[in-house]
Amino acid sequence: MFCKKFIFALVLTAILTAIFVSCNTKNRGEWQLLDMRKDTLFIAETNVSDGTTLILEIDGHTDDSIKVHGISIAGGDIKKELKVDWYNPKVAVQFQAYLAKKGSLKINYYVPTNY
């Protein structure tokens, strides 16, 4: 009998944890950039008050080098992940066209919570 209650409690905890983690989507998002000719500041508000890291996933193609969050990225097919220190619930990411004139990018951001 004790074993069944323990297994039930374990399964219930796992389900509640999965629901909590899947519902916490205000700490991630996506920006699309279709015009490479102009610098852009992306801003988003999250619900993370204790975050220390910002994860950026950059995916797309450009004809030449760009800068994202001050980091130079070579042109061509781009699939890059950047992890930077971040201590603010508001996310601000600077895109600089640098040498690029054409292309398109998706920038996914994620601010993980600290447990």
N, C-alpha and C positions, 0 to 999 in steps of 0.2 A: 504494500500500500504506500509506504514512504517513497519507494522508487518511482511509482507512477506520479505522485505529487511533485517530486523533484524534476522529473522529465517534463511534466506539464509547465512548471514554473520556468524551466530553461527554455522551452519552446516559446512561451508567452513573452519572455524577455527578448528573445531573438526577433520575434515579430514586431514588438514595440520599437526596438532599436532600428529595424529596417524602415518602419514607417517614419520615425523621427528623422532619420538621415535622408530619406527620399523627399520629405516635405521641406527640407531646408534648402530650397533652390534659390533663395534671394541672394545667395553669396556667389552666384555664377551667372554668366550671360555671354552674349556674342555681339560683336560689331562687324559690319561688312563695309568694306572700303572698295569703291569702284573707280574713283577718280584719284589717280596717283599724283596729279600735278599740284595739289595743294596740301599743306600741312594741316593736321586735324588734331584736336584735343578731344578724346573720348572721356566721358564722365558717367559714372554709375554709382548708385547708392546701394549698399549692402546692409544686412542686419547683423554683421559680425562686429562685435565690439572688442574682441580679444585676439584678433588675427595678427599674425606676424609675417605672413608670406603672401605674396601675390603671384599666382601662376598664370602665365600668358602662353597660349598655344596659337601659333601663327601659321596659317596654311594658305597657300595661293601661289601666284606667279607674278613676277615683275620683270621689266626689261633691264633694270639696273639696280644698284644698291639702294637700300632704304635704312631708316633708323626707327626703331620702336623702343620707346621708353629710354632713349639715349644710347641704345645698343645698335651698332651697325650690323646689317644683315645683307649678305651678298644677293644679287639679283638672280633670276632664274626661277626654277621650281623651289618653293619654300615650304618646309615643314619643320618648324622649330618650336621648342619649348623654352621659355625663360622663367626662372624663379628668382624673384627679387624680394628684398625686405619691404614690408608694408605694414603700417601700424594705424590705419585710419579706416573707418567704415565706408568712407567715400573713395571710390576708385577713380583715379585720373591717369590716363595713359596718352602720351604724346606720340603721334605718328608724324615723321618727317619724310617727305618725298625724296630728299637728298639728291640722288642722281636719276631716279626713276621718273619716267614720263607715262608709261602704260602698265596696266596690270590690274589685278583684283586680289583682295585679301580678305580672309576671315580671321578675326582676332577673338578668341575665346578667353575669358578671364574667369578665375576661380580664386576665392579667398577662403582657405580652409579655416575651420574653427579650432581653437585649442581646447582640449578636454582636460 
